């Protein structure tokens, strides 16, 4: 069973007996916000409902347990045990009522995050997609993956062009016909054309 008593118009105290433990929860609300703090002390099992008193030292709760009377001192957010009932000599009784449960504070749910709108400053606009920035008629877009692929394609095209330049067809001329090789006479060493039958220098018969 749980019990409740009121300290002020905006502050309440909840009492619970959890096994041998006495759990005291202080709940306060102000400006639409609710705050709670809980403390526990070993007191034993309660045999009758607790009693609350407003004393000079603060609030005192008297508990009747199987091991005898226990006195809880509540002041602010602190909870302690008293050695005797002397503070109750001139104390004022506080009504205590049974409740079904102790309310729990829950954090307010946060609204879902909305995507960030593009940031605009005068005639400059920045967006998230592909890290793009636009200023007037000029647009700058950074796409590292696409840029690296373009560089590889350009490198491949350059390599293909170099291979074509070094091919035999390139060396033979633009028409693709093989280059004519010049021959030399075996007697005098003077060059001649493949269509010549005799050396123009020494008259040697050419094979």
DOFI-369396 format. One record per residue (C-alpha): residue in one letter; x, y, z. Coordinates in steps of 0.2 Angstrom, whole numbers, plus 5000, padded with zeros to 4 digits. Layout:
BEGIN
<rec "A",<X,Y,Z>>
...
end
This chain:
BEGIN
<rec "X",<5000,5000,5000>>
<rec "X",<5006,5018,4996>>
<rec "X",<5002,5033,5006>>
<rec "X",<5001,5052,5002>>
<rec "X",<5001,5068,5012>>
<rec "X",<5003,5086,5007>>
<rec "X",<5017,5097,5012>>
<rec "X",<5011,5113,5003>>
<rec "X",<5000,5118,4988>>
<rec "X",<5013,5112,4976>>
<rec "X",<5023,5099,4986>>
<rec "X",<5018,5081,4990>>
<rec "X",<5026,5066,4999>>
<rec "X",<5023,5048,4995>>
<rec "X",<5027,5034,5007>>
<rec "X",<5029,5016,5002>>
<rec "X",<5034,5000,5012>>
<rec "X",<5045,4989,5001>>
<rec "X",<5050,4974,5011>>
<rec "X",<5060,4981,5025>>
<rec "X",<5063,4997,5016>>
<rec "X",<5053,5013,5018>>
<rec "X",<5053,5023,5002>>
<rec "X",<5049,5042,5003>>
<rec "X",<5046,5051,4987>>
<rec "X",<5045,5070,4987>>
<rec "X",<5035,5077,4972>>
<rec "X",<5034,5096,4968>>
<rec "X",<5027,5105,4953>>
<rec "X",<5030,5123,4948>>
<rec "X",<5028,5133,4932>>
<rec "X",<5020,5117,4923>>
<rec "X",<5036,5107,4927>>
<rec "X",<5036,5092,4939>>
<rec "X",<5051,5086,4949>>
<rec "X",<5053,5070,4960>>
<rec "X",<5066,5064,4972>>
<rec "X",<5066,5047,4981>>
<rec "X",<5076,5041,4996>>
<rec "X",<5075,5024,5006>>
<rec "X",<5079,5018,5023>>
<rec "X",<5078,5001,5032>>
<rec "X",<5063,5002,5044>>
<rec "X",<5055,4985,5044>>
<rec "X",<5038,4980,5039>>
<rec "X",<5024,4992,5043>>
<rec "X",<5009,4985,5053>>
<rec "X",<4998,5000,5052>>
<rec "X",<4997,5015,5041>>
<rec "X",<5010,5029,5044>>
<rec "X",<5007,5045,5053>>
<rec "X",<5014,5062,5047>>
<rec "X",<5017,5077,5058>>
<rec "X",<5023,5095,5055>>
<rec "X",<5036,5099,5069>>
<rec "X",<5048,5112,5073>>
<rec "X",<5063,5103,5065>>
<rec "X",<5053,5099,5049>>
<rec "X",<5041,5084,5044>>
<rec "X",<5041,5069,5055>>
<rec "X",<5033,5052,5050>>
<rec "X",<5029,5039,5063>>
<rec "X",<5030,5021,5057>>
<rec "X",<5023,5006,5067>>
<rec "X",<5033,4991,5062>>
<rec "X",<5035,4973,5069>>
<rec "X",<5051,4979,5077>>
<rec "X",<5043,4994,5086>>
<rec "X",<5041,5012,5081>>
<rec "X",<5052,5021,5069>>
<rec "X",<5053,5040,5066>>
<rec "X",<5057,5047,5049>>
<rec "X",<5064,5065,5048>>
<rec "X",<5060,5074,5031>>
<rec "X",<5068,5091,5028>>
<rec "X",<5070,5098,5011>>
<rec "X",<5076,5083,5000>>
<rec "X",<5085,5074,5015>>
<rec "X",<5078,5059,5024>>
<rec "X",<5085,5052,5041>>
<rec "X",<5080,5042,5056>>
<rec "X",<5076,5050,5073>>
<rec "X",<5081,5041,5089>>
<rec "X",<5065,5045,5098>>
<rec "X",<5048,5054,5097>>
<rec "X",<5053,5070,5106>>
<rec "X",<5051,5081,5091>>
<rec "X",<5032,5076,5091>>
<rec "X",<5029,5085,5108>>
<rec "X",<5022,5101,5100>>
<rec "X",<5019,5094,5082>>
<rec "X",<5004,5096,5071>>
<rec "X",<4996,5081,5063>>
<rec "X",<4996,5080,5044>>
<rec "X",<4982,5070,5035>>
<rec "X",<4988,5054,5027>>
<rec "X",<4978,5045,5013>>
<rec "X",<4981,5029,5004>>
<rec "X",<4984,5030,4985>>
<rec "X",<4985,5016,4972>>
<rec "X",<5002,5021,4965>>
<rec "X",<5016,5034,4965>>
<rec "X",<5016,5044,4949>>
<rec "X",<5031,5044,4939>>
<rec "X",<5038,5059,4930>>
<rec "X",<5042,5056,4912>>
<rec "X",<5052,5067,4900>>
<rec "X",<5042,5075,4887>>
<rec "X",<5044,5067,4870>>
<rec "X",<5054,5076,4858>>
<rec "X",<5047,5081,4841>>
<rec "X",<5055,5072,4826>>
<rec "X",<5070,5081,4818>>
<rec "X",<5066,5089,4802>>
<rec "X",<5078,5090,4788>>
<rec "X",<5089,5106,4788>>
<rec "X",<5083,5118,4775>>
<rec "X",<5096,5125,4763>>
<rec "X",<5105,5140,4770>>
<rec "X",<5103,5156,4760>>
<rec "X",<5114,5172,4763>>
<rec "X",<5110,5186,4751>>
<rec "X",<5113,5178,4733>>
<rec "X",<5123,5163,4740>>
<rec "X",<5114,5147,4744>>
<rec "X",<5122,5131,4751>>
<rec "X",<5113,5114,4751>>
<rec "X",<5117,5096,4758>>
<rec "X",<5116,5087,4742>>
<rec "X",<5133,5083,4735>>
<rec "X",<5140,5098,4745>>
<rec "X",<5134,5111,4733>>
<rec "X",<5135,5130,4734>>
<rec "X",<5127,5142,4722>>
<rec "X",<5132,5161,4721>>
<rec "X",<5122,5170,4708>>
<rec "X",<5124,5162,4691>>
<rec "X",<5139,5152,4697>>
<rec "X",<5137,5134,4705>>
<rec "X",<5150,5124,4713>>
<rec "X",<5147,5106,4717>>
<rec "X",<5159,5094,4725>>
<rec "X",<5156,5075,4721>>
<rec "X",<5172,5066,4726>>
<rec "X",<5167,5049,4719>>
<rec "X",<5161,5056,4702>>
<rec "X",<5177,5066,4701>>
<rec "X",<5188,5052,4704>>
<rec "X",<5179,5041,4691>>
<rec "X",<5181,5055,4678>>
<rec "X",<5199,5057,4682>>
<rec "X",<5202,5038,4679>>
<rec "X",<5192,5039,4663>>
<rec "X",<5203,5053,4657>>
<rec "X",<5219,5044,4662>>
<rec "X",<5213,5028,4652>>
<rec "X",<5209,5039,4637>>
<rec "X",<5226,5047,4638>>
<rec "X",<5235,5030,4639>>
<rec "X",<5225,5023,4624>>
<rec "X",<5231,5038,4614>>
<rec "X",<5249,5035,4619>>
<rec "X",<5247,5017,4614>>
<rec "X",<5240,5022,4597>>
<rec "X",<5254,5034,4594>>
<rec "X",<5267,5020,4597>>
<rec "X",<5259,5008,4586>>
<rec "X",<5267,5002,4570>>
<rec "X",<5253,5010,4560>>
<rec "X",<5257,5027,4568>>
<rec "X",<5275,5025,4564>>
<rec "X",<5272,5020,4546>>
<rec "X",<5263,5036,4542>>
<rec "X",<5245,5043,4541>>
<rec "X",<5240,5033,4527>>
<rec "X",<5244,5017,4536>>
<rec "X",<5256,5010,4522>>
<rec "X",<5273,5003,4528>>
<rec "X",<5288,5015,4526>>
<rec "X",<5300,5012,4511>>
<rec "X",<5317,5005,4518>>
<rec "X",<5332,5012,4508>>
<rec "X",<5345,4999,4503>>
<rec "X",<5364,5001,4500>>
<rec "X",<5376,4993,4487>>
<rec "X",<5387,4979,4494>>
<rec "X",<5402,4985,4484>>
<rec "X",<5403,5004,4486>>
<rec "X",<5390,5007,4500>>
<rec "X",<5380,5020,4490>>
<rec "X",<5361,5019,4493>>
<rec "X",<5349,5014,4480>>
<rec "X",<5330,5012,4477>>
<rec "X",<5323,4995,4477>>
<rec "X",<5318,4997,4459>>
<rec "X",<5336,5000,4453>>
<rec "X",<5344,4985,4445>>
<rec "X",<5362,4992,4444>>
<rec "X",<5372,5003,4456>>
<rec "X",<5372,5021,4450>>
<rec "X",<5389,5024,4457>>
<rec "X",<5399,5008,4453>>
<rec "X",<5388,4999,4441>>
<rec "X",<5387,4983,4452>>
<rec "X",<5373,4972,4448>>
<rec "X",<5360,4973,4461>>
<rec "X",<5351,4957,4467>>
end
